[in-house]
Each structure stands twice: as C-alpha cells, then as structure tokens.
Amino acid sequence: MALAKASQTIGYEDLMRDIKQKVFKPVYLLMGSENYYIDQLCDAIINNVLTEDEKAFNLSSYYGMDAEIGNVINSARSYPMGAQYSVVVLREAQHMKNLENLSYYFQNPQPTTILIITYKNGVVDRRKKFVVAIQQQGVVFEAVKPKESLLPGMVINYLAQKGFSVDHKSASIIADSIGTDLSRLYGELDKLMIAMPEGQMVITPQIVESNIGISKDFNYFELQDALIRKDAFKAQQIAKYFDDNQKANPIQVVLPMLSRFFSVAMQAYYAPDQSERGLALFLGMQDWQVRRNVIPVLQKYSGKKVLQILNEIRVVDGKSKGVEGSKVPSGDLLKELICFILH
C-alpha cells in the first residue's frame, strides 16, 4: 500500500473506489450534510487500512466534544506498531474547540499516519489554514444530500447491487415515504431484503406495502395519481381515508408532498426545451419520472392554476397550524384543497 497524491475534489463513488483499491491519502476531511456518506467512508478507510488484529494498537479515536487538539496531534505523530500505518480518527469535529490548531500538525505530518476528520451537519470554511493544508496534502470531501428526484434511482441501484429488482413505482413509493435520510433509507431496504421469501428476487408493491407499512391503495402516491388524472371521486375517497386514519396520514405530511409535486410542475414551465428529455435535464429527473409525473400535469393544469394551487397549499398549511385562529378540522381542509385543485 502506498499513499496517493493529494486530491482536492473527488466524488463519493471515486473516493470509495480508491479506498477499496487501497489507494490512500494521508489525511481526509469528511464534512457535509449527509452523514451516511461520511460514516461509510470513515469505516471503509479504517477497515481497508488496518486488519482486525492491527486495530488494537494502531487505531485511535477521539470525539470533538471531549478531545484536546494536542492529544489528537500527538497520536497522529506516533509510529505504527506491527503495521504499515496507524489511523487516527477525530469524530464529530464540529464540536471541537481550536480545530484550526490542526494546522501545526500539517507543518510536519507523520508519513505513516492516516488522519480522518469527520465534520457532520455542516462544512468548514475552506479558506481556513488547516483546510488549505488538507487540500494540499490529502482530500476534502463534502457529503451533500441527494436530490429527491434521484432517490428512486438510488433505491433501484442499491437493490440491484444486492441482486434484487424493483419496479419504478415501488422504488418511488419507498423513496418518497422515507425521504433523503440515506441511513434510514438503506436500513429499510436492508430489512426489506431480509424479509423477502427465499428465492424471490423481485420486489413488488405488495411486498413494499406489507414490509414498509405503506398502503398501496390509499396513500399519498395514489392521491397524486388521482390528481394527475383529475379523478375527483378517487381523490376525495383517499382524502376521507386520510381523515379516518390521521395518525398514519397527517395533513402536515401530505401538504409538503403536494407542495413539492406542484413546485416541480411550476419549474417545468420555465424549461427552454419542453420535450421529455429536455424537461428531464432541466429538472434533474429521470425520463420516466417526467413522463409519469410532470408531462401529464402540464397537459391538464395551466401555469396560472399551478401557481394558484401552490398559494392555496400555503394557506391551508397555515390553517392546519391554527393561523388566525383557524379551527377547521384537518380532514375538511384537505377535502377543500382537493376541490380547489381539481376545479
């Protein structure tokens, strides 16, 4: 194993590939809003640099809330015992005082040490002296939460890597119901795969419903489809179901989903190329998502109407929270909103 030259800008997949190929950097600053990527990369570095036996003497971990920067630097300057490298991990560095004093270590870094710094739920100013030093000697990686439009594809790819297949609708239901918390998303997928009947490698909507707890017939996605088709009867039927099952389908969850859905449609009106491919590129979505969820809306709702819908959603959201003393039941608010959308 040899340390690689510094890399100032690198993506998650490329960085993970280098780590698995045992191409290491002397220092990693892993920061950003997506903790899943940070944790995965940190664990991968440790497990690919050190064997289980080597970890006992060559792995040192510190936590920003409790650690002294001097102790971290002293550990980083120590020599490995019975291994090619020692690994020093400073976790939760966003809580550490005097973090900038790490710049003293980089004046004379230990060539047999790999230093990992995790800085979660935020980023460090790249102009700081120690960050500049890391960029020169190692790698600075910023973990960014993925766009919601990419989640269904990520679900499909994650399952495919494990040998499972899933249809686009089921992938969208999973992604939209769980959201951009990748740790929870992939955790639910892992549990879903474990629950699959032996020998069955195709994940269906029925399996999603029974294992992730999403009702196939009466959920937000069926409401969305009803609104796309302008199926008033089905939309109001689902609204009644939501009203009867408010704990599982609170209006505070439904309204943000509707807002995101129509906000995407609003953005689509500004796309210079209104073709399926042009809209997909403009919105950062897959072609099939545009075909199913965007183009039908543009065909049935004018731009003016979509703008009015978004404003009405904001009004209803305020009323659901008691703004101006509103005491209208949430079920009635949703039914009125659906009437407004469809007429």
Residue, then its C-alpha position, 0 to 999 in steps of 0.5 A: m500500500a502506498l499513499a496517493k497524491a493529494s486530491q482536492t475534489i473527488g466524488y463519493e463513488d471515486l473516493m470509495r473506489d480508491i479506498k477499496q483499491k487501497v489507494f490512500k491519502p494521508v489525511y481526509l476531511l469528511m464534512g457535509s450534510e449527509n452523514y451516511y456518506i461520511d460514516q461509510l467512508c470513515d469505516a471503509i478507510i479504517n477497515n481497508v487500512l488496518t486488519e482486525d488484529e492491527k486495530a488494537f494498537n494502531l487505531s485511535s479515536y477521539y470525539g470533538m466534544d471531549a478531545e484536546i487538539g494536542n492529544v489528537i496531534n500527538s497520536a497522529r505523530s506516533y509510529p505504527m506498531g506491527a503495521q504499515y500505518s496507524v489511523v487516527v480518527l477525530r469524530e464529530a469535529q464540529h464540536m471541537k474547540n481550536l480545530e484550526n490548531l490542526s494546522y501545526y500538525f500539517q507543518n510536519p505530518q507523520p508519513t505513516t499516519i492516516l488522519i480522518i476528520t469527520y465534520k457532520n451537519g455542516v462544512v468548514d470554511r475552506r479558506k481556513k489554514f488547516v483546510v488549505a493544508i488538507q487540500q494540499q496534502g490529502v482530500v476534502f470531501e463534502a457529503v451533500k444530500p441527494k436530490e429527491s428526484l434521484l432517490p428512486g434511482m438510488v433505491i433501484n441501484y442499491l437493490a440491484q447491487k444486492g441482486f434484487s429488482v424493483d419496479h419504478k413505482s415501488a422504488s418511488i413509493i419507498a423513496d418518497s415515504i422515507g425521504t433523503d435520510l440515506s441511513r434510514l433509507y438503506g436500513e429499510l431496504d436492508k430489512l426489506m431484503i431480509a424479509m423477502p421469501e427465499g428465492q424471490m428476487v423481485i420486489t413488488p408493491q405488495i411486498v413494499e406495502s406489507n414490509i414498509g407499512i405503506s398502503k398501496d391503495f390509499n396513500y399519498f402516491e395514489l392521491q397524486d395519481a388521482l390528481i394527475r388524472k383529475d379523478a375527483f371521486k378517487a381523490q376525495q375517497i383517499a382524502k376521507y381515508f386520510d381523515d379516518n386514519q390521521k395518525a398514519n396520514p397527517i395533513q402536515v405530511v401530505l401538504p409538503m408532498l403536494s407542495r413539492f409535486f406542484s413546485v416541480a410542475m411550476q419549474a417545468y414551465y420555465a424549461p427552454d426545451q419542453s420535450e421529455r428529455g429536455l424537461a428531464l435535464f432541466l429538472g434533474m429527473q429521470d425520463w420516466q419520472v417526467r413522463r409519469n409525473v410532470i408531462p401529464v400535469l402540464q397537459k391538464y393544469s395551466g401555469k396560472k392554476v399551478l401557481q394558484i394551487l401552490n398559494e392555496i397549499r400555503v394557506v391551508d398549511g397555515k390553517s392546519k397550524g391554527v393561523e388566525g385562529s383557524k379551527v377547521p378540522s384537518g380532514d375538511l381542509l384537505k377535502e377543500l384543497i382537493c376541490f380547489i385543485l381539481h376545479 
